């Protein structure tokens, strides 16, 4: 019998069988994405036939991980910090991905009007591409009150999985300045479980 603790269960391989005691939210997000998109280490051009649900899952997953990583108080600040640091993109691009999260999660749309301090009142519009030659995010236009970005679907998925891997690495590195914070947050979130047998 193998006994796993909260850290191992939090980062449980999504191809593993669900536990009869339930599994954490991250496991189920990753497992559902595998069912929709195939294995995490693959880019299958045939897979994103239904792009909205996986896109929602990826953005919700990043939002969930930002709660674990960042000690900032607001969800936007946590999300932006996490994306900026792990995707190694600038503040404007990180804010734009947050606006995509707002558009997709709150409105099930590809545009939104910013109601936060970053470009308050401006419209953010998005194009989603599966063209692997495109970068994660690129600004297409900015007229001062509306900005349009193109987001690479597969690179966004890869960024999400990269955040998962880097957070797991931090939990194994006691010298990392965020190690204790991550372990504490995972311990708090460990009790949130979904019971699902298939």
C-alpha positions in Angstrom: 0.0 0.0 0.0 1.3 3.4 -1.0 0.4 6.3 1.3 0.6 9.7 -0.2 0.4 13.1 1.6 -1.3 16.3 0.6 1.6 17.4 -1.8 1.6 14.1 -3.7 -2.2 14.1 -3.9 -2.3 17.7 -5.1 0.1 17.0 -8.0 -1.4 13.5 -8.7 -0.9 12.3 -12.3 -4.2 12.9 -14.2 -3.9 9.5 -15.8 -4.1 7.8 -12.4 -7.3 6.2 -11.3 -9.5 8.5 -9.1 -9.2 7.7 -5.3 -12.3 6.4 -3.5 -11.7 9.1 -0.9 -11.8 11.8 -3.5 -9.2 13.9 -5.3 -8.3 17.5 -5.4 -9.7 20.1 -7.8 -6.4 20.3 -9.7 -6.4 16.5 -10.4 -9.9 16.7 -11.9 -9.1 19.8 -14.0 -6.1 18.1 -15.4 -8.0 14.8 -15.9 -10.8 16.4 -17.7 -8.4 18.3 -20.0 -6.7 15.0 -20.8 -10.1 13.6 -21.8 -10.8 16.6 -24.0 -7.3 17.1 -25.5 -5.4 13.8 -25.1 -2.2 13.3 -23.1 -0.5 16.3 -21.4 2.7 15.8 -23.4 0.9 15.9 -26.8 -0.3 18.6 -29.1 -3.1 17.0 -31.1 -4.4 19.4 -33.8 -7.6 17.2 -34.0 -8.4 17.6 -30.3 -9.7 21.1 -29.8 -12.9 20.5 -31.7 -14.7 22.0 -28.7 -12.3 24.7 -27.7 -14.4 26.7 -25.1 -14.6 24.0 -22.4 -10.8 23.3 -22.4 -10.1 27.0 -22.6 -12.3 27.5 -19.5 -10.6 24.6 -17.8 -7.1 26.0 -18.5 -7.9 29.5 -17.3 -9.7 28.2 -14.2 -6.7 26.0 -13.5 -4.3 28.9 -13.7 -6.6 30.9 -11.4 -6.7 27.9 -9.0 -2.9 27.6 -9.0 -2.5 31.4 -8.5 -4.3 30.9 -5.1 -1.6 28.4 -4.1 1.4 30.4 -5.4 0.7 34.1 -4.7 0.2 35.7 -1.3 -1.5 38.8 -2.8 -5.1 39.4 -1.7 -7.0 40.0 -4.9 -7.7 37.3 -7.5 -6.5 39.6 -10.3 -3.3 40.4 -8.6 -2.7 36.7 -7.8 -3.5 35.6 -11.4 -1.3 38.3 -13.0 1.7 37.7 -10.7 1.5 33.9 -11.4 1.2 34.3 -15.2 3.9 37.0 -15.3 6.4 35.0 -13.3 5.8 31.6 -14.7 5.1 32.5 -18.4 7.9 35.1 -18.3 5.8 37.7 -20.1 5.4 41.4 -19.4 2.8 43.1 -17.3 0.5 44.1 -20.2 0.5 40.5 -21.6 -0.2 39.1 -18.1 -3.1 41.5 -17.6 -4.4 40.6 -21.0 -4.5 36.9 -20.1 -6.4 37.8 -17.0 -8.9 39.7 -19.1 -9.3 36.6 -21.3 -10.0 34.7 -18.1 -12.7 37.2 -17.2 -14.2 37.1 -20.7 -14.3 33.3 -20.8 -15.3 32.5 -17.3 -17.8 35.3 -16.6 -19.3 36.0 -20.0 -18.4 32.9 -22.1 -17.2 35.4 -24.6 -14.0 36.5 -26.3 -14.2 40.1 -25.3 -14.6 42.1 -22.1 -14.4 45.6 -20.8 -11.8 46.1 -18.0 -13.3 47.0 -14.7 -9.9 47.0 -12.9 -7.2 49.6 -12.6 -5.4 48.3 -15.6 -7.0 50.0 -18.6 -10.3 50.6 -16.8 -13.1 51.0 -19.3 -11.1 49.7 -22.3 -12.4 46.7 -24.3 -10.2 43.7 -24.6 -10.9 41.4 -27.6 -9.2 38.1 -28.3 -8.6 35.7 -31.1 -7.7 32.1 -30.2 -5.5 30.2 -32.6 -4.1 26.6 -32.7 -1.3 27.7 -35.1 1.8 26.4 -33.3 4.0 29.0 -35.0 2.3 31.8 -33.1 3.6 32.9 -29.7 1.6 32.5 -26.5 0.2 36.0 -26.8 0.6 38.8 -29.3 -1.0 42.2 -29.4 -2.7 42.7 -32.8 -4.0 46.3 -32.4 -4.5 49.0 -29.8 -6.5 52.2 -30.6 -6.3 53.5 -27.1 -9.8 52.3 -26.0 -9.8 48.8 -27.5 -6.9 46.3 -27.6 -7.0 43.0 -29.5 -4.7 40.0 -28.7 -4.2 36.7 -30.3 -3.7 33.8 -27.9 -2.2 30.5 -28.8 -4.4 27.7 -27.4 -1.7 25.0 -27.2 0.9 27.4 -25.7 -1.6 28.5 -23.1 -2.2 24.8 -22.2 1.6 24.3 -22.1 1.9 27.4 -19.8 -0.7 25.9 -17.4 1.2 22.6 -17.3 4.4 24.5 -16.8 3.0 26.3 -13.8 1.9 22.9 -12.4 5.5 21.5 -12.8 7.2 24.6 -11.4 5.0 24.6 -8.3 5.6 21.0 -7.7 9.4 21.7 -8.0 9.1 24.5 -5.5 7.4 22.2 -3.0 10.4 19.9 -3.2 12.9 22.7 -2.7 13.1 23.8 0.9 15.5 26.6 0.0 12.9 28.3 -2.3 11.4 31.5 -0.7 7.9 30.3 -1.6 8.3 26.7 -0.4 6.6 27.1 3.1 3.8 29.3 1.6 3.0 26.7 -1.1 3.1 23.8 1.4 0.8 25.7 3.7 -1.7 26.6 1.0 -1.7 23.1 -0.4 -2.4 21.8 3.1 -5.3 24.2 3.4 -6.7 23.2 0.0 -6.1 19.5 0.4 -9.5 18.9 2.1 -11.4 20.2 -1.0 -12.1 16.9 -2.8 -14.3 15.8 -5.6 -15.6 12.2 -5.4 -15.7 10.7 -8.8 -15.0 7.1 -9.7 -14.6 7.3 -13.5 
